[in-house]
Amino acid sequence: MLNRWLLYQTLASRIWGRTGYYQSSGAFGFRDQLQDVMALLHTRPAICRAYILEAARRQFEDGDVLHWWHPPSGVGVRTRCSDDLLWLPFVTAHYVATTGDKTIRSPHTC
């Protein structure tokens, strides 16, 4: 389970399907997927990197974020949940420390 099935379940249901208990609509969750991709960091760092950049695109200049958004339109809910703001730098720092990839940069914000 630890080496294959739990990672597969995270990838299939939380990253690809976005079907968690509070996420049955298929929307991307800023905090939720950032937490989920951390589980894949050692086996699929490219997925982690891609989602960090996707989340960074959903952050506004003031620092707040889209808590949820639906692809492909990007329509979502802009909130000021304080814990959302902590996850992007935390996961990015963990990604850089784990992979050594210091080239990760946000292309732009909302």
Secondary structure, DSSP 4 states (H G I P E B T S, - for coil): -TTTHHHHHIIIIIIIS---TT-TT--EEHHHHHHHHHTTTTT-HHHHHHHHHHHHTTB-TTS-EEEEEETTTTEEEEE--HHHHHHHHHHHHHHHHHH-----------
